């Protein structure tokens, strides 16, 4: 047995009785409670050892560098400054518990304590967690060595290192642990889907390597976005709508639908039928436009339309035009808010109705390169242009205008001659 130490020892502080146990006033943030039969104790963990049964007391202890915890027991009594007899405690042994769960360590300590005290039970409470060293390198702002607790995840260490650089990959991160390498660390997936398996907790000695991206795609337009966001006023709701533009990492086999998901998904005001990809052809050096139908890709799940993206592509999701335009022979032509289920006559009515020279029989709607007659008063879509042409001849009104224009000067001349 080692020498008896009173009240305070090299390894821990004695508290008596059990009701005097120390309660931590501050704790580091954890994402969920520590589970006793899962948390593995290692050097640096702080513990409260509580003994209950025929003898009751508690003391604070630290798992030593050797992975041991002290065995403190009452050893007689002593007289305090008030002349009262109080128990005195000392360290009689140190038992290795490193590598054991809290539950298993409790059972081990109970067996050891019962060799010194009768009918007691030992309980361990985790009061502080160890800190270890993790190396972060590659495409981060501040590569280096950082301290970490057992509940820190890879993403938190990357944040400590100043986050990923503009050319760093968030989906192909490497984690090296005890000569074993994991290449499935995907912070992008964790942030997008909340998949914690793609963002594991770290251990002391881990090496995190952030490589360069393999490709990039720009996604802009009516997507919620994780890049630069601008606001525009909705013509339909008069509310501000997000119009985003951001650059997203491209991985092999990423398709249009994947990039839309990375960009936060489409907004309610996205025009799903007029999207396109701007792509630079390496052979010719010419940028071409590839039309795409996002409705077929995202909602009908048409895989034949879900094209593979290439490095440098620009994916454009245009916002829906929420105006209807009335042009030509209307009293007050202009732009009007789109309202579902209204017909061409309704918008012409909003424009003050047709003029006297309007040719309603030959009016039409301009819609994506097509002309649709308004003779049968069709329903109108957002962005439609309703054109009311001028009549080429209206005999009764034209003759009346001509006669009135000629008759007045003639009558005036006759009156003058009679005088």
Order of alpha helices (4+ residues) and beta strands (2+ residues): beta-beta-beta-beta-beta-alpha-beta-beta-beta-alpha-beta-beta-alpha-beta-beta-beta-beta-alpha-beta-beta-alpha-beta-beta-beta-alpha-beta-beta-beta-alpha
